[in-house]
Amino acid sequence: MAEKSYNADDLKILEGLEAVRLRPGMYIGSTGIKGLHHILWEIVDNSIDEAANGYADNITVKLWRDGSASVEDNGRGMPTDVNSKVKMSGVEIIFTKLHAGGKFDSANYAFSGGLHGVGASVTNALSEWLSVEVYRDTVFKMRFKSSYDSERKKWLCGVPVAPLENTGERTDKKGTFVRFMPDKEVFETVEWNYDTVAKRLKELAYLNKGVNITLIDERELYAFEEGEDDDGNPVTVKVEKPARLPVTFKYEGGITDFVTHMCEDNSPLYSNPVYYSATKEVQIKGAPAGNIKVEFSFCHTKDDNESMFSFVNNISTVEGGYHETGFYNGLLKVINEYARSNGFLKAKDPAFIADDIREGLTAVLTVKMNNVQFEGQTKTKLGNPEVKTPVEQAVLEGLQPLMADKANKPLFDKIAQKAKFAADDRIKHRAERDVAKAASDNDGLNLVGKLAACSGKNPDLNELFIVEGDSAGGTAKQARVRQYQSILPLRGKPLNVQKKTALQAIQNEEIKTLISAIGAGFNRSFDIEKIKYKKVIILSDADQDGMHIRCILLTFFFKYMRELVNAGCVYIGMPPLYKVYKKDKVEYAYDDVELNEKIKKVGKGYQLQRYKGLGEMSADQLWETTMDPMTRNLIQVTIENAAEAADVIDMLMGDKVEGRKEFLNQNANFNKVDGFIEKVHIERRKNAEVD
C-alpha cells in the first residue's frame, strides 16, 4: 500500500470562531444541559465583573418566550470605539475574537471571573444569533448570526450582520444589553432550567453585597396531566399554567447573610456570624505583584457537620485549594491561642488540630484576584500556592482583635468549647480512623458474602453497582459482566447519616461494607487516588422507597466522600418503568411521557408490563435496560452549587421539613446522561462469559 503524502496543504486552518463550533466541549464542557447554561453564565459573569469592580449595581436576566436569553447591566458599557491595531470596534472584538478582552491585566478590572477572553465570543459562536446594545450617552447596536455555507462547506459562526451602529438615539442609561438564541444544532436541549438559573443568580447575589440581580421568566409554563386519546389509550396532556412573577435577589449582608441562611436550621452556637474582609498584596509567580481581596464569614452549629463554601472570583471552588488551607491555618492559630490563654487547653494538653475547629463549622470564603490558576478533577480547585499566606494573614488580622475584646469572650468561649469537645471525642474514639484504614488496606471481612467483586483491577474500567435488595442483587449478579462489573446488594435501607455523627455512621454494617467496597477511606481520610471504581452506580427501584435509598446514599457520598462526587464517579442507574411489547417487538419506557411514544411505536394490540421493582426483571432484561453500557440510561451526579446541595440534603434528610413535599413533587424527575461508553467495555461485553 502506497504511503499517503502529508504536507502543509493538508493542515486545516480554522477561521474565526469555527474552532468553537467544531469542538464546543473544549470551551463549555459539554453540549448537554450543563453546557447550555454555561453560555449564559459567560454573559452573566461579564456583568458580575462590572459589579464586583464597583461599576454596576443592577443586573437583569430574562428568559424570553422564543427560547432566547438576555443579560443587562448598568455598568460602563462595552467599548464602542475602534481598536487602532485591528481596525475593529471593541464590541466586535469582544464577540468575535477568542482570547481578547480587557481582563488580562488589572488596569480595567482589579478582579475578574473571566480571565481568558473567550466567554462572550464562545456564546456568540454557539448561538443562532446574538444582538447587543451598548448605552454610552447614545445607543449602539450590533447583531451577529451563525449559518452554514454550503458552497464552502463550513460554518460561519457569530459573523457580524453589519458593523457596530451608533443609532444617535440619546439615552440616560448606562451599561450593556446582550440577547442570544442558543443553537439547536449544537445543544442536545435548548430549554432553560428556571431553578438552575435562579439558584446561580441567588448565589451571585450573596457573593456581591448590595447588587440587585433580577430574574424574569416570560416563557409559558406547562403541567402534564393524565388523559386518554380518541381510542381510549392513556396519554399525557400538556396544560398551560400562569407565568412566574419576576424575582430579585439582593443581600445587603452579602456572605454574612449566606452563612446565616445555611446555619438557620442547625442550631447556631452564636447569633451573629463572624465577618471580616481585607485587601492584601500577593506576588503570583510569573506575574507582577498585585492585590488579593479576602472576605470570609463563619458560624459554628451544635451538630458535627462541616460546611465550607469557597469561591475565587465568584467561581465555586468545590475541590478547595490553597485559599482554604490559609483560612484553616489562620483560624486554627487563633483558636489555639485563645484556648491556651483562657484555660480550655492546659499546659500538658496537645494543641487542637484542624479537624477539631472544623466540627460544626459553616463558613463562606471568597477570594478575588488576578492570574488565577485552577486545577483538580473539575478545574474547581485553586492552585496558586502564593494565596495561602495572605489569606492566613487576613484571618489573623481579622480575628485577633476580636479575640482580645472582652465583649466577644462569650463567642470565643463557645468556639473553644466546641473544639475541646471535638478534640476529646477524637482522642477517645479512634474507630473512624480504624475503619478507614481497614478499608484502604483492602480489609475483606466486611465484604464476605456481600460483594460480588469483578476480576478486573483497573479502576478506570471497573463499575460498582449498589443494588437495592438481595433479590435484585441476585439478578444483577447473573446479568453482569464479571470482568469489570461488581455488585453490592443492600440488605435494607442504609443509615441516614445526616442525622448521625461520623462515629455512628461507621458503626453501621451497611455503611462499613460500602466504605470497604470503595476502598478509599472515609470522611477526612478519604483518598480519591485509592478508589477501586471510577463508576459507582446506585441502582434502586423506580418507586418512593427506591428514591429514598438514592437520597440516603447520595447524602452519605456528599457528606463523607464528596471528592468521589466532584470527580464525576457517582451515577444513578435508571431502570425502565414499563415494557411495551407485541409478539417479538419490545420497547422500554422510562417515564409516562415516553410510554405514549412507545405505545404508538408498537401499535395496537400491544401488551404492557409495569415494573414495580428490579427483582421483577430477568437477568437479560436487567442487562439490556440498565447495565449494558450501549443501551442503559445513567445520571451522572454533579455538584453545581455546593451550598444549594447542602441545603437540599438538609431539607430532605435532616430535621428540616419545610418545603420537603413541594420539592419532591417538583423534582422527582431527572435528566438521563451517560457519557461513559468505553471501547474496551464493548469489546469485553462481546467476549464476556456472563456470570
C-alpha positions in Angstrom: 0.0 0.0 0.0 1.4 3.4 -1.1 2.1 5.8 1.7 -0.2 8.8 1.7 1.6 12.1 1.3 1.3 14.5 4.2 2.3 18.1 3.6 1.4 21.7 4.7 -1.6 21.8 2.4 -3.1 19.0 4.5 -3.2 21.3 7.5 -6.6 22.7 8.2 -6.8 26.3 9.5 -9.9 27.1 11.4 -11.0 30.7 10.9 -12.8 33.0 13.3 -14.9 31.1 15.8 -15.1 27.9 13.7 -12.9 26.1 16.3 -15.6 26.6 18.9 -18.3 25.2 16.7 -16.2 22.2 15.8 -15.1 21.4 19.4 -17.6 23.0 21.8 -16.7 20.7 24.6 -13.3 22.3 24.9 -14.9 25.6 25.7 -18.1 24.8 27.6 -17.6 21.2 28.9 -20.5 19.6 27.1 -23.3 20.2 24.7 -25.9 19.0 27.2 -27.9 21.0 29.7 -24.8 22.0 31.6 -23.1 23.4 28.5 -26.3 25.3 27.6 -26.3 27.1 30.9 -22.6 27.7 30.6 -23.0 30.1 27.7 -25.5 32.1 29.8 -23.0 32.2 32.7 -20.4 33.6 30.4 -22.5 36.7 29.7 -23.7 36.9 33.3 -20.1 36.8 34.6 -19.2 39.8 32.4 -22.0 41.8 34.1 -20.9 40.4 37.5 -17.3 41.6 36.8 -18.7 45.1 36.3 -20.5 44.9 39.6 -17.6 43.3 41.5 -15.3 46.2 40.4 -17.8 48.8 41.5 -19.2 49.9 38.2 -22.7 48.3 38.3 -25.3 47.5 40.9 -28.2 46.2 38.7 -28.3 43.1 36.6 -31.3 41.7 34.9 -31.5 38.2 33.4 -34.5 37.4 31.2 -35.7 34.1 29.7 -37.7 35.1 26.6 -40.7 33.3 25.2 -38.9 32.4 22.0 -36.2 30.5 23.9 -33.6 33.2 23.9 -32.0 34.7 27.0 -30.7 38.2 27.8 -28.5 39.8 30.3 -28.5 43.6 31.0 -26.4 45.6 33.4 -25.9 49.3 34.3 -22.1 49.2 34.1 -19.8 51.2 32.0 -20.9 49.6 28.7 -18.6 47.7 26.3 -16.0 49.8 24.4 -17.5 51.1 21.2 -14.5 52.9 19.7 -12.3 51.4 17.1 -9.2 49.5 18.1 -6.2 51.0 16.3 -4.4 47.7 15.7 -7.2 45.5 14.2 -9.4 48.4 12.9 -12.4 46.9 14.6 -14.8 48.2 17.3 -14.5 47.0 20.8 -17.9 45.3 20.7 -16.9 43.3 17.6 -13.6 42.3 19.1 -15.3 41.0 22.3 -17.8 38.9 20.4 -15.7 37.6 17.5 -12.1 37.2 18.8 -11.0 34.4 21.1 -8.6 35.4 23.9 -9.4 39.1 23.5 -10.7 41.4 26.2 -9.9 43.8 29.0 -9.2 41.3 31.8 -5.7 40.2 31.1 -4.3 42.9 33.5 -5.6 44.9 36.4 -5.9 48.3 34.5 -9.6 47.9 33.8 -10.6 45.1 36.2 -9.0 44.6 39.5 -10.7 41.2 39.8 -12.4 39.1 37.2 -14.1 35.7 36.9 -13.4 35.7 33.1 -9.7 35.7 32.6 -9.2 34.1 29.2 -11.2 36.4 27.0 -13.3 33.6 25.4 -16.6 33.9 27.2 -18.7 36.3 25.1 -17.2 35.0 21.8 -18.0 31.4 22.7 -21.6 32.3 23.5 -21.8 34.1 20.1 -20.2 31.1 18.3 -22.8 28.7 19.7 -25.8 30.8 19.1 -28.1 31.1 16.1 -28.0 34.8 16.6 -26.8 37.3 19.2 -27.7 41.0 19.5 -26.0 43.6 21.7 -26.9 47.1 22.7 -24.4 49.4 24.5 -25.6 52.5 26.3 -23.0 55.3 26.3 -24.8 58.6 26.0 -26.2 57.2 22.8 -27.4 53.7 21.9 -25.1 51.5 19.9 -26.4 48.3 18.3 -24.8 45.3 16.7 -26.1 41.8 15.6 -24.3 38.6 14.9 -25.5 35.4 13.1 -24.4 31.8 12.5 -25.1 29.9 9.3 -23.7 27.1 7.2 -22.0 28.0 4.0 -22.9 25.0 1.7 -20.5 26.2 -1.1 -17.5 26.4 1.2 -18.8 23.5 3.4 -18.1 25.3 6.6 -19.9 27.0 9.5 -19.8 30.8 9.6 -20.1 31.3 13.3 -21.1 34.6 15.0 -20.5 36.7 11.9 -21.5 40.4 12.2 -24.6 41.2 10.2 -23.3 44.8 9.9 -20.7 46.9 11.7 -21.5 48.4 15.1 -24.1 51.1 14.6 -24.4 54.3 16.6 -28.1 54.9 16.3 -27.8 58.5 17.5 -30.6 57.9 20.0 -29.8 59.8 23.2 -30.1 57.8 26.5 -29.5 58.3 30.2 -29.0 54.6 30.6 -25.5 53.1 31.1 -24.3 49.6 30.5 -24.8 46.7 28.1 -27.7 44.5 27.0 -26.9 41.1 25.3 -29.6 38.8 24.0 -28.9 35.4 22.2 -30.6 32.3 20.9 -28.8 29.0 21.7 -28.2 27.0 18.5 -30.4 23.9 18.3 -27.8 22.3 16.0 -25.2 22.4 18.8 -27.1 21.6 22.0 -29.0 18.5 23.0 -31.6 20.7 24.6 -32.2 24.5 24.4 -34.7 24.6 27.2 -33.5 26.8 30.1 -34.0 25.4 33.6 -35.5 28.1 35.7 -34.3 26.6 39.0 -30.7 26.2 37.8 -30.7 29.9 36.7 -32.4 31.1 39.8 -30.0 29.3 42.2 -26.9 30.6 40.4 -28.2 34.2 40.5 -29.1 33.9 44.1 -25.5 32.7 44.9 -24.0 35.5 43.0 -26.2 38.0 44.9 -24.8 36.6 48.2 -21.3 37.0 46.9 -21.7 40.5 45.6 -23.1 42.5 48.5 -25.8 45.0 47.6 -26.1 44.2 44.0 -29.7 43.8 42.6 -30.0 40.7 40.4 -33.4 40.2 38.8 -34.7 37.1 37.0 -37.6 37.5 34.6 -39.2 34.4 33.0 -41.6 35.2 30.2 -42.0 31.7 28.9 -45.3 29.9 29.0 -45.3 27.3 31.7 -46.9 23.9 31.4 -48.0 21.0 33.5 -48.6 17.4 32.4 -51.8 15.6 33.3 -53.1 12.1 32.5 -55.8 11.7 29.9 -57.0 9.5 27.0 -56.8 9.7 23.3 -59.8 9.1 20.9 -59.2 5.3 21.1 -59.2 5.3 24.9 -55.4 4.8 25.2 -53.7 6.6 28.1 -51.9 9.8 27.1 -50.2 12.7 28.8 -51.8 16.1 28.1 -49.8 19.4 28.3 -51.7 22.1 30.1 -50.7 25.7 30.2 -50.1 27.4 33.5 -49.7 31.0 34.6 -46.2 32.5 34.1 -43.9 33.2 37.0 -43.5 36.6 38.6 -40.1 38.3 38.4 -37.8 37.7 41.4 -35.0 40.0 42.7 -32.0 38.8 44.7 -30.3 41.3 46.9 -28.4 40.8 50.1 -27.1 43.8 52.0 -25.2 41.5 54.4 -23.6 39.6 51.5 -21.8 36.4 52.6 -22.9 37.0 56.2 -26.5 36.5 55.0 -25.3 33.5 53.2 -23.9 31.9 56.4 -27.0 32.9 58.4 -29.1 31.1 55.8 -27.0 27.9 55.9 -27.0 27.8 59.7 -30.6 28.7 60.5 -31.8 25.1 60.7 -28.8 23.7 62.5 -28.9 25.4 65.9 -26.1 28.0 65.6 -23.9 28.4 68.8 -23.9 32.2 68.5 -26.4 34.6 67.0 -24.3 36.7 64.6 -21.7 35.1 62.2 -18.1 36.4 62.4 -17.2 38.5 59.3 -14.0 40.2 58.0 -12.6 41.4 54.7 -9.2 42.7 53.8 -7.1 43.5 50.7 -3.6 42.0 50.8 -0.7 42.1 48.4 0.3 38.9 46.6 3.1 38.0 44.3 2.0 35.4 41.8 4.9 33.6 40.2 5.5 34.9 36.7 3.2 37.9 37.1 3.6 41.4 38.5 2.7 42.0 42.2 -1.0 42.7 42.7 -3.8 42.8 45.3 -6.0 40.0 46.5 -9.3 40.7 48.2 -10.1 38.2 51.0 -13.6 38.0 52.5 -14.9 35.4 55.0 -17.8 34.8 57.3 -18.4 31.8 59.6 -20.5 30.4 62.4 -20.5 27.2 64.4 -23.5 25.0 65.0 -24.3 22.4 67.6 -24.0 19.4 65.2 -20.7 18.0 63.9 -21.2 18.7 60.2 -18.8 21.0 58.4 -19.9 23.1 55.5 -17.2 25.1 53.8 -18.2 27.1 50.7 -15.2 28.8 48.9 -15.1 30.9 45.8 -12.5 32.6 43.7 -13.7 35.5 41.5 -17.3 34.3 42.1 -16.4 30.8 40.8 -17.2 28.0 43.3 -14.1 26.0 44.3 -15.8 22.8 45.4 -12.5 21.0 45.5 -10.9 23.6 47.8 -7.3 24.8 47.3 -4.7 27.0 48.9 -7.1 29.7 49.9 -9.0 27.2 52.1 -5.7 26.0 53.6 -4.8 29.5 54.5 -8.2 30.1 56.1 -8.0 26.9 58.3 -4.4 27.7 59.3 -5.3 31.2 60.5 -8.4 30.0 62.3 -6.6 27.2 64.0 -3.8 29.5 65.3 -6.4 31.9 66.7 -8.5 29.3 68.5 -5.4 27.5 69.9 -4.1 30.8 71.2 -7.4 31.6 72.8 -7.9 28.1 74.3 -4.4 28.3 75.9 -4.8 31.7 77.4 -8.4 31.0 78.7 -7.9 27.6 80.3 -9.6 25.4 77.7 -6.2 23.8 77.0 -3.9 23.0 79.9 -0.2 23.2 79.6 0.1 19.4 79.2 -2.8 19.2 76.6 -1.9 18.8 73.0 -3.0 21.7 70.7 -6.2 21.4 68.7 -5.8 20.1 65.1 -7.7 21.4 62.1 -10.4 18.7 62.4 -11.3 20.0 65.9 -12.1 23.5 64.8 -13.9 22.3 61.6 -16.5 20.3 63.5 -19.8 22.2 63.3 -18.3 25.0 61.2 -20.2 26.7 58.4 -18.0 29.1 56.5 -18.0 31.1 53.3 -14.7 32.2 52.0 -14.3 34.4 48.8 -11.1 35.5 47.2 -10.8 37.9 44.3 -7.6 38.1 42.4 -5.9 38.1 39.0 -3.7 35.4 37.5 -5.9 32.6 38.8 -4.7 29.0 38.3 -7.4 26.3 38.6 -6.7 22.6 38.8 -8.3 19.4 40.0 -10.8 16.9 38.5 -13.3 19.6 37.5 -11.0 22.7 37.4 -12.5 24.0 40.5 -9.5 23.8 42.9 -7.4 26.9 43.4 -3.8 26.0 42.5 -2.0 29.3 43.4 0.2 28.4 46.5 1.0 32.1 46.9 -2.5 32.7 48.0 -2.2 30.7 51.3 -0.2 33.2 53.2 -2.2 36.4 52.5 -5.4 34.5 53.3 -3.9 33.3 56.6 -2.7 36.8 57.4 -6.2 38.2 56.7 -7.8 35.7 59.1 -5.3 36.5 61.9 -5.6 40.2 61.3 -9.4 40.0 61.5 -9.8 37.6 64.4 -7.1 38.5 66.9 -8.5 42.0 67.7 -12.0 40.4 68.1 -10.5 37.8 70.4 -8.8 40.4 72.5 -12.0 42.4 73.0 -13.7 41.2 76.3 -17.1 41.8 74.7 -16.5 38.9 72.4 -15.5 36.4 75.2 -18.8 34.5 75.2 -18.5 34.0 71.4 -14.9 32.7 71.6 -15.7 30.6 74.7 -18.3 28.7 72.7 -15.9 28.2 69.8 -13.2 26.9 72.1 -15.5 24.7 74.0 -16.8 23.2 70.7 -13.2 22.5 69.6 -12.4 21.0 73.1 -15.4 18.6 72.9 -14.3 17.6 69.4 -10.7 17.0 70.5 -11.7 14.9 73.5 -14.0 12.9 71.3 -11.3 12.4 68.7 -8.8 11.1 71.3 -11.4 8.9 73.0 -12.8 7.4 69.8 -10.5 6.1 67.1 -13.0 3.9 65.4 -13.4 6.1 62.4 -9.7 6.1 61.7 -9.5 2.4 62.2 -12.4 1.7 59.7 -10.9 4.0 57.1 -7.5 2.3 57.5 -9.1 -1.2 57.2 -10.9 -0.1 54.0 -7.7 1.3 52.5 -5.8 -1.9 53.4 -8.4 -3.9 51.4 -9.9 -5.5 54.5 -12.3 -8.1 53.1 -14.0 -9.0 56.4 -16.9 -6.6 55.7 -17.3 -8.0 52.1 -17.5 -11.7 52.7 -20.8 -13.0 51.3 -21.9 -9.5 50.2 -19.8 -8.1 47.4 -19.6 -10.0 44.1 -16.3 -8.4 43.0 -15.2 -8.1 39.4 -12.0 -9.8 38.2 -10.5 -6.6 36.7 -8.1 -4.5 38.6 -8.2 -1.3 36.6 -10.4 1.4 38.4 -10.8 3.3 35.2 -12.8 0.4 33.7 -14.4 -1.0 36.8 -18.0 -0.3 37.9 -19.7 -0.9 41.3 -23.4 -1.4 41.2 -25.1 -0.7 44.6 -28.3 -2.6 44.2 -31.5 -2.5 46.4 -32.3 -5.8 47.9 -30.9 -9.4 47.7 -33.4 -10.4 45.0 -32.4 -7.7 42.6 -28.8 -8.2 43.7 -29.0 -11.8 42.6 -30.4 -10.9 39.2 -27.7 -8.3 38.8 -25.0 -10.8 39.6 -26.4 -13.0 36.8 -26.7 -10.1 34.3 -23.3 -8.5 34.9 -20.0 -8.9 33.0 -17.8 -10.2 35.8 -14.6 -8.8 34.3 -15.5 -5.2 35.2 -18.8 -5.0 37.0 -19.1 -5.6 40.7 -22.4 -6.0 42.6 -23.1 -4.9 46.2 -26.6 -5.8 47.3 -28.1 -3.7 50.1 -29.9 -5.6 52.9 -32.4 -3.0 53.9 -32.1 0.8 53.9 -28.7 2.2 54.9 -28.3 4.6 57.8 -29.4 8.2 57.2 -26.0 9.8 58.1 -27.4 13.4 58.0 -28.9 12.8 61.5 -25.9 10.9 62.8 -22.3 11.6 63.8 -19.3 10.2 61.9 -18.7 7.7 64.7 -22.3 6.5 64.5 -22.1 6.2 60.7 -19.1 3.9 60.6 -20.7 1.6 63.2 -23.5 0.8 60.7 -22.8 -2.5 58.9 -24.1 -1.3 55.5 -22.0 1.8 55.7 -19.0 -0.2 56.8 -19.4 -2.5 53.8 -19.8 0.4 51.4 -16.6 2.0 52.7 -14.7 -1.3 52.3 -16.0 -1.9 48.8 -14.9 1.5 47.5 -11.6 1.1 49.3 -10.5 4.7 49.6 -11.2 5.5 53.3 -13.8 7.7 54.9 -14.5 11.3 55.8 -11.4 13.4 56.0 -9.1 10.4 55.5 -10.8 9.7 52.1 -8.2 9.5 49.3 -9.6 9.7 45.8 -6.4 8.1 44.4 -7.3 4.8 46.2 -10.8 4.2 44.8 -11.3 0.8 43.2 -14.1 2.0 40.8 -14.3 5.2 38.7 -18.0 4.5 38.3 -20.2 3.9 41.4 -23.8 3.3 40.3 -26.8 3.4 42.6 -29.4 1.0 41.3 -32.7 1.1 43.1 -36.4 0.6 42.3 -38.3 3.3 40.5 -40.6 4.0 43.4 -40.7 6.1 46.6 -38.6 3.5 48.6 -36.1 3.4 45.8 -35.9 7.2 45.7 -35.4 7.3 49.5 -32.5 4.8 49.2 -30.9 7.0 46.5 -31.2 10.1 48.8 -29.7 8.2 51.7 -26.7 7.0 49.6 -26.2 10.4 47.9 -26.3 12.0 51.4 -23.5 9.7 52.5 -21.4 10.4 49.5 -21.9 14.2 49.7 -21.1 14.2 53.4 -18.2 11.7 53.7 -16.9 11.1 50.2 -17.6 14.4 48.4 -14.4 14.1 46.3 -16.0 11.0 44.7 -18.9 13.1 43.5 -16.7 16.0 42.5 -14.6 13.6 40.4 -17.8 12.6 38.5 -17.7 9.0 39.7 -21.2 8.7 41.2 -24.1 7.8 39.0 -27.8 6.8 39.3 -29.0 3.9 37.2 -32.4 4.4 35.5 -34.4 1.2 35.2 -37.4 1.4 32.9 -40.9 1.8 34.3 -42.7 0.0 31.5 -42.2 -2.8 29.0 -44.4 -2.4 25.9 -44.5 -5.5 23.6 -46.3 -7.3 20.9 -45.0 -10.6 19.6 -41.3 -10.1 19.1 -41.5 -6.3 19.2 -40.3 -4.9 22.5 -39.9 -1.3 23.7 -39.0 0.1 27.1 -40.3 3.4 28.6 -38.6 5.3 31.4 -41.4 7.7 32.2 -45.1 8.3 31.4 -44.4 10.7 28.6 -42.1 8.2 26.8 -44.7 5.5 27.4 -47.1 7.2 25.0 -44.4 7.3 22.3 -43.6 3.6 22.8 -47.2 2.6 22.6 -47.6 4.4 19.3 -44.4 2.7 18.1 -45.5 -0.8 19.0 -49.1 -0.2 17.7 -52.5 -1.6 18.5 -52.8 -4.9 20.3 -49.8 -4.1 22.5 -49.3 -5.6 25.9 -48.0 -3.5 28.9 -45.9 -4.6 31.9 -45.3 -2.2 34.7 -42.1 -2.9 36.6 -42.6 -2.4 40.4 -39.0 -3.3 41.2 -35.7 -4.5 39.8 -36.4 -8.0 41.0 -39.2 -8.4 38.5 -36.8 -8.3 35.6 -34.9 -11.3 34.2 -31.2 -11.1 34.0 -31.4 -10.4 30.3 -33.8 -7.6 30.7 -31.8 -6.0 33.5 -28.7 -6.2 31.4 -30.3 -4.8 28.3 -32.1 -1.9 30.0 -29.9 -0.9 33.0 -26.4 -2.4 32.9 -25.3 -2.6 29.3 -23.1 0.5 28.5 -24.5 0.5 25.0 -28.2 0.9 25.9 -28.6 1.9 29.6 -29.6 5.3 30.9 -27.5 6.8 33.7 -27.5 10.1 35.5 -24.1 11.5 36.4 -24.3 13.1 39.8 -22.6 16.5 39.9 -22.5 19.4 42.4 -23.2 22.6 40.5 -23.8 24.5 43.8 -22.4 23.1 47.0 -24.3 25.4 49.2 -27.6 24.7 47.5 -26.8 20.9 47.6 -26.2 21.1 51.3 -29.4 23.0 51.9 -31.5 20.5 49.8 -29.9 17.5 51.6 -30.7 19.0 55.0 -34.3 19.6 53.9 -34.7 16.0 52.5 -32.7 14.0 55.1 -32.3 16.2 58.2 -34.8 17.6 60.7 -35.8 20.5 58.4 -39.2 19.6 56.8 -40.4 22.9 55.4 -40.6 22.7 51.6 -39.8 19.0 51.5 -43.1 17.8 50.0 -43.1 20.6 47.4 -39.5 19.9 46.4 -40.2 16.2 45.9 -43.3 16.9 43.8 -41.3 19.2 41.5 -38.0 17.3 41.3 -38.8 13.6 41.2 -37.5 13.6 37.6 -34.0 13.5 36.3 -32.1 14.2 33.1 -30.6 11.0 31.7 -26.9 11.3 31.0 -24.4 8.5 30.2 -21.2 9.6 28.6 -19.1 6.7 29.6 -19.1 4.1 26.9 -15.5 2.8 26.6 -14.4 0.7 23.7 -12.8 -1.8 26.0 -16.2 -2.3 27.7 -17.9 -3.0 24.4 -15.2 -5.5 23.4 -15.2 -7.2 26.8 -19.0 -7.4 26.7 -19.0 -9.1 23.3 -16.5 -11.7 24.5 -17.5 -12.0 28.2 -18.7 -15.0 29.9 -21.8 -13.7 31.8 -21.7 -14.8 35.5 
